[in-house]
Amino acid sequence: MDIRTLGWLNNRIKIIDQTQLPVKCKYISISNLKGVWQAIKTMQVRGAPALGAAAAFGVYLGVRKSRAKKFAHFIRELDTVIKYLNSSRPTARNLFWGLEKMRELALKNKHKKIPEIKKLLLKQAFSILEDDRARCRKIGYHGNKLIKNNDTVLTICNAGILATIDYGTALGALYSAKQAGKKFKVYACETRPMLQGARLTTWELNKKGIDVTLICDSMAAVLMKKGKIDKVITGADRIALNGDTANKIGTYSLAVLCRYHKIPFYVAAPISTFDFKLKSGRQIPIEHRKREEVTELFFKRPISGKAIKVFNPVFDVTPHYLITAFITDKGTIKPPYRKNIKKLMAKEKSG
């Protein structure tokens, strides 16, 4: 099955509504700024790289009907659109990276007429989309080198096709390994409370013919103790300069378990997920979501009392010293991270 998470058709963003999976694969079209914000907020579209592309097209939708004649007026409108999209979700670096790319493009071309700038913004959104596609393929190439024949890999949340444009980060390594003819098995954590592992990762791995077994999040330790896991590969939503990494809640627990059981713990992410402005994970903003995600069985049936207090952070931060290596589009990064991530930053600037 050819899975396309996000695209552009008839002046609309076309996305898979991920809240409908795995019951049905439903595509929806979004034609306005509010629709993009809502799709990001409600996680109809999710995954750090996919959010970068969605935000970029959202910027274009937000300004395409602008009547501004002068750039000063246009950039004010653009900044209002960007600020609005900024407010949708706070943690994933790629969302802000995509918005920054769009603003930089507008400023670079401020001497041009507004209709021309609008065309360039749409072109930039397509560029961001294709950029992610290329970066994920490179991550897959480098990640494949770490997967051996007959490996058993554990992953959490969804860092695959549904979280990117067409290949994935953590799962991209698996797709590349399968393409190389390697045989391996995958265990997918269910990923409470929104069950991205159960609903999304198992769905797409199964569609791609990869041997996948679903487990409850709390079962990972038993598998490791029994020697059933060879390595863990996860995605990331934001990575600080020292290597501290924000990813779906439960990732930190897996990293601690890996350290105790002497299992390699890898993080796969494109350079756009690295936040070179943040010195450590303490500075990463962590999104907290509504209580119903925890108190109800996928919003259908209560599983706790109405008076029960809820703590519902979407992400946790894994300290850099628990991470074996980063799998990026520029290659694999090993410790010392602060030094080697700075080298990575220099590579990205030089193109």
LOPA-797088 format. One record per residue (C-alpha): residue in one letter; x, y, z. Coordinates in nm, 3 decimals. Each point is the difference from the previous one (the first is absolute). Layout:
% residues N
   r      east     north        up
   A         X         Y         Z
...
This chain:
% residues 351
   r      east     north        up
   M     0.000     0.000     0.000
   D     0.130     0.343    -0.096
   I    -0.042     0.220     0.309
   R     0.019     0.378    -0.048
   T    -0.040     0.189     0.325
   L    -0.015     0.351    -0.139
   G    -0.021     0.163    -0.341
   W    -0.137     0.297    -0.195
   L    -0.293    -0.036    -0.240
   N    -0.232     0.261    -0.154
   N     0.135     0.279     0.223
   R    -0.068    -0.203     0.313
   I     0.206    -0.202     0.242
   K    -0.092    -0.367    -0.026
   I     0.076    -0.209     0.311
   I    -0.083    -0.338     0.146
   D    -0.223     0.063     0.302
   Q     0.206    -0.196     0.251
   T    -0.272     0.011     0.262
   Q    -0.201    -0.241    -0.221
   L     0.271    -0.265    -0.021
   P     0.014    -0.298     0.007
   V    -0.376    -0.039    -0.054
   K     0.012     0.189    -0.329
   C     0.253     0.186    -0.209
   K    -0.182     0.324    -0.070
   Y     0.149     0.295    -0.187
   I    -0.123     0.350     0.074
   S     0.063     0.330    -0.179
   I     0.076     0.325     0.181
   S    -0.047     0.331    -0.177
   N     0.054     0.262     0.271
   L     0.229     0.102     0.284
   K    -0.240    -0.092     0.279
   G    -0.036    -0.349    -0.143
   V     0.376    -0.051     0.005
   W     0.025     0.120     0.362
   Q    -0.285    -0.232     0.100
   A     0.153    -0.300    -0.181
   I     0.331     0.053     0.182
   K    -0.163     0.062     0.339
   T    -0.225    -0.306    -0.015
   M     0.279    -0.219    -0.145
   Q    -0.176    -0.075    -0.327
   V     0.349     0.070    -0.130
   R     0.290    -0.071     0.239
   G     0.364    -0.096     0.012
   A     0.268     0.268     0.016
   P     0.111    -0.006    -0.369
   A    -0.358    -0.013    -0.131
   L    -0.090     0.298     0.218
   G     0.277     0.205    -0.162
   A    -0.148    -0.056    -0.345
   A    -0.360     0.051     0.118
   A     0.097     0.329     0.166
   A     0.173     0.121    -0.316
   F    -0.307    -0.060    -0.215
   G    -0.208     0.154     0.278
   V     0.200     0.323    -0.031
   Y    -0.078     0.016    -0.371
   L    -0.370    -0.064     0.061
   G     0.004     0.277     0.262
   V     0.135     0.269    -0.234
   R    -0.102    -0.107    -0.349
   K    -0.307     0.231     0.004
   S     0.190     0.291     0.152
   R    -0.080     0.335    -0.165
   A     0.317     0.163     0.125
   K     0.172     0.222    -0.253
   K     0.312     0.078     0.199
   F     0.239    -0.243     0.163
   A    -0.025     0.167     0.342
   H    -0.372    -0.079     0.009
   F     0.052    -0.349    -0.141
   I     0.265    -0.100     0.253
   R    -0.229     0.108     0.285
   E    -0.270    -0.229    -0.137
   L     0.254    -0.279    -0.045
   D     0.122     0.037     0.358
   T    -0.358    -0.020     0.127
   V    -0.049    -0.325    -0.191
   I     0.328    -0.141     0.131
   K    -0.082     0.097     0.358
   Y    -0.336    -0.174    -0.031
   L     0.154    -0.322    -0.132
   N     0.271     0.025     0.268
   S    -0.276    -0.033     0.261
   S    -0.125    -0.338    -0.128
   R     0.256    -0.226     0.172
   P     0.310     0.105     0.197
   T     0.255    -0.283    -0.005
   A     0.081    -0.123    -0.352
   R     0.294     0.198    -0.135
   N    -0.083    -0.070    -0.366
   L    -0.324     0.196     0.020
   F     0.190     0.316     0.096
   W     0.280    -0.081    -0.242
   G    -0.250    -0.009    -0.286
   L    -0.153     0.332     0.106
   E     0.344     0.160     0.029
   K     0.090    -0.118    -0.351
   M    -0.313     0.165    -0.139
   R     0.068     0.331     0.175
   E     0.364     0.001    -0.108
   L    -0.108    -0.053    -0.359
   A    -0.240     0.295     0.015
   L     0.263     0.232     0.148
   K     0.257    -0.107    -0.257
   N    -0.239     0.102    -0.278
   K    -0.150     0.314     0.155
   H     0.100     0.207    -0.303
   K    -0.234    -0.203    -0.222
   K    -0.370     0.052    -0.060
   I    -0.241    -0.165     0.241
   P    -0.154    -0.243    -0.256
   E     0.351    -0.120    -0.083
   I     0.083    -0.050     0.369
   K    -0.316    -0.208     0.040
   K     0.109    -0.227    -0.286
   L     0.343    -0.034     0.157
   L    -0.156    -0.092     0.336
   L    -0.197    -0.282    -0.162
   K     0.317    -0.113    -0.176
   Q     0.182     0.004     0.335
   A    -0.270    -0.216     0.158
   F     0.051    -0.257    -0.275
   S     0.374     0.024     0.059
   I    -0.047    -0.076     0.372
   L    -0.217    -0.297    -0.092
   E     0.261    -0.141    -0.239
   D     0.281     0.084     0.242
   D    -0.156    -0.225     0.263
   R    -0.048    -0.277    -0.251
   A     0.370     0.010    -0.092
   R     0.120     0.029     0.360
   C    -0.207    -0.298     0.114
   R     0.138    -0.214    -0.281
   K     0.351     0.086     0.116
   I    -0.092    -0.081     0.361
   G    -0.124    -0.337    -0.127
   Y     0.330    -0.057    -0.179
   H     0.208     0.072     0.311
   G    -0.240    -0.184     0.232
   N     0.008    -0.313    -0.213
   K     0.371    -0.036     0.082
   L    -0.087    -0.048     0.369
   I    -0.254    -0.277    -0.058
   K     0.133    -0.355    -0.027
   N    -0.162    -0.308    -0.143
   N    -0.238    -0.162     0.251
   D    -0.004     0.308     0.227
   T    -0.300     0.075     0.217
   V    -0.066     0.374     0.025
   L    -0.226     0.179     0.247
   T    -0.156     0.338    -0.076
   I    -0.250     0.238     0.162
   C    -0.263     0.237    -0.138
   N     0.003     0.045    -0.378
   A     0.312     0.122    -0.177
   G    -0.087    -0.139    -0.339
   I    -0.170     0.100    -0.321
   L    -0.293     0.151     0.189
   A     0.230     0.231     0.197
   T     0.193     0.124    -0.304
   I    -0.059     0.044    -0.370
   D     0.051    -0.350    -0.135
   Y     0.262    -0.214     0.178
   G     0.047     0.073     0.366
   T     0.291     0.050     0.237
   A     0.021    -0.292     0.245
   L    -0.217    -0.216    -0.225
   G     0.187     0.130    -0.303
   A     0.299    -0.199     0.122
   L    -0.222    -0.310     0.006
   Y    -0.140     0.062    -0.348
   S     0.351     0.042    -0.132
   A     0.113    -0.321     0.172
   K    -0.293    -0.190    -0.152
   Q     0.085     0.139    -0.342
   A     0.357    -0.126     0.053
   G    -0.140    -0.350     0.053
   K     0.062    -0.025     0.374
   K    -0.228    -0.209     0.220
   F    -0.100     0.146     0.336
   K    -0.288     0.036     0.245
   V    -0.154     0.309     0.158
   Y    -0.173     0.051     0.333
   A    -0.217     0.313     0.015
   C    -0.099     0.156     0.333
   E    -0.368     0.094     0.004
   T     0.097     0.355     0.111
   R    -0.254     0.117     0.254
   P    -0.212     0.205     0.017
   M    -0.063     0.068    -0.372
   L     0.116    -0.344    -0.116
   Q     0.206     0.117    -0.298
   G     0.200    -0.322     0.014
   A    -0.307    -0.222     0.004
   R    -0.204     0.198    -0.251
   L     0.264     0.137    -0.237
   T     0.333    -0.183     0.020
   T    -0.146    -0.350    -0.012
   W    -0.234     0.109    -0.281
   E     0.272     0.131    -0.230
   L     0.257    -0.273     0.079
   N    -0.262    -0.262    -0.073
   K    -0.088     0.172    -0.328
   K     0.369    -0.009    -0.092
   G     0.036    -0.369     0.079
   I     0.222     0.035     0.309
   D    -0.030    -0.250     0.286
   V    -0.142     0.211     0.285
   T    -0.127    -0.095     0.346
   L    -0.198     0.242     0.217
   I     0.073     0.026     0.374
   C    -0.127     0.211     0.288
   D     0.252     0.268     0.099
   S     0.065    -0.173     0.333
   M     0.107    -0.325    -0.169
   A     0.328     0.132    -0.143
   A     0.203    -0.079     0.313
   V    -0.103    -0.368    -0.004
   L     0.103    -0.036    -0.364
   M     0.337     0.158     0.072
   K     0.057    -0.221     0.304
   K    -0.070    -0.307    -0.213
   G     0.255     0.115    -0.259
   K    -0.265     0.049    -0.267
   I     0.102     0.355    -0.102
   D     0.321     0.076    -0.192
   K    -0.045     0.377    -0.031
   V    -0.250     0.281     0.043
   I    -0.052     0.265    -0.269
   T    -0.225     0.302     0.062
   G    -0.076     0.326    -0.171
   A     0.028     0.346     0.155
   D    -0.198     0.323     0.022
   R     0.281     0.231     0.111
   I     0.369    -0.053     0.070
   A     0.209     0.248     0.200
   L     0.361     0.092    -0.073
   N     0.131    -0.242     0.264
   G    -0.207    -0.289    -0.138
   D    -0.284     0.002     0.253
   T    -0.302    -0.119    -0.195
   A    -0.374     0.059     0.033
   N    -0.214    -0.280    -0.135
   K    -0.333    -0.165     0.079
   I    -0.063    -0.064     0.368
   G     0.146    -0.339     0.091
   T     0.317     0.043    -0.205
   Y     0.207     0.094     0.306
   S    -0.117    -0.318     0.175
   L     0.121    -0.209    -0.293
   A     0.337     0.174     0.002
   V     0.046    -0.075     0.371
   L    -0.095    -0.364    -0.059
   C     0.244    -0.021    -0.290
   R     0.283     0.130     0.215
   Y    -0.073    -0.256     0.274
   H    -0.025    -0.289    -0.249
   K     0.296     0.121    -0.214
   I    -0.213     0.042    -0.314
   P     0.085     0.267    -0.261
   F    -0.245     0.291    -0.002
   Y    -0.013     0.199    -0.325
   V    -0.183     0.321    -0.092
   A    -0.080     0.062    -0.367
   A    -0.076     0.355    -0.113
   P     0.075     0.249    -0.280
   I     0.216     0.306     0.065
   S    -0.317     0.212     0.005
   T    -0.089    -0.162     0.335
   F     0.318     0.129     0.167
   D    -0.048     0.328     0.186
   F     0.344     0.158    -0.001
   K    -0.123     0.287     0.218
   L    -0.073    -0.224     0.299
   K     0.296    -0.103     0.214
   S    -0.180    -0.286     0.175
   G    -0.329    -0.183     0.033
   R    -0.099     0.213     0.298
   Q    -0.088     0.275    -0.248
   I    -0.230    -0.215    -0.215
   P    -0.368     0.097     0.044
   I    -0.213    -0.304     0.080
   E    -0.359    -0.010    -0.119
   H    -0.272    -0.107     0.244
   R    -0.332    -0.111    -0.144
   K    -0.356    -0.040     0.126
   R    -0.087    -0.247     0.274
   E    -0.250    -0.195    -0.215
   E     0.289    -0.157    -0.191
   V     0.086    -0.186     0.322
   T    -0.339    -0.040     0.170
   E    -0.192    -0.137    -0.297
   L     0.058    -0.306    -0.217
   F     0.080     0.190    -0.318
   F    -0.278     0.252     0.075
   K    -0.272    -0.266    -0.001
   R    -0.033    -0.137     0.352
   P     0.116     0.131     0.340
   I     0.272    -0.207     0.168
   S     0.032     0.217     0.314
   G    -0.218     0.224     0.213
   K    -0.080     0.357    -0.105
   A     0.161     0.143     0.314
   I     0.337    -0.168    -0.058
   K     0.288     0.238    -0.066
   V     0.211    -0.068    -0.310
   F     0.364     0.064    -0.093
   N     0.030    -0.023    -0.379
   P     0.330     0.120    -0.151
   V     0.027    -0.106    -0.364
   F     0.379    -0.024    -0.004
   D     0.288    -0.078     0.229
   V     0.368     0.089    -0.035
   T     0.264    -0.270    -0.028
   P     0.342     0.118     0.126
   H     0.276    -0.016    -0.259
   Y     0.210    -0.245     0.201
   L    -0.266    -0.271    -0.043
   I     0.010     0.027    -0.381
   T     0.238    -0.230    -0.189
   A    -0.006     0.205    -0.322
   F    -0.213     0.225    -0.220
   I    -0.092    -0.118    -0.349
   T    -0.030     0.311    -0.219
   D    -0.006     0.091    -0.366
   K     0.361     0.114     0.038
   G     0.114    -0.330     0.147
   T     0.018    -0.164     0.342
   I     0.103     0.224     0.290
   K     0.173    -0.151     0.303
   P     0.118     0.161     0.326
   P     0.129     0.250     0.093
   Y    -0.326     0.153    -0.120
   R     0.052     0.369     0.064
   K     0.318    -0.005    -0.208
   N    -0.135    -0.224    -0.275
   I    -0.340     0.171    -0.024
   K     0.183     0.329    -0.053
   K     0.187    -0.165    -0.287
   L    -0.338    -0.108    -0.135
   M    -0.124     0.357     0.026
   A     0.298     0.117    -0.204
   K    -0.073    -0.267    -0.265
   E    -0.359     0.115    -0.027
   K     0.097     0.365    -0.043
   S     0.254    -0.086    -0.269
   G    -0.264    -0.205    -0.183
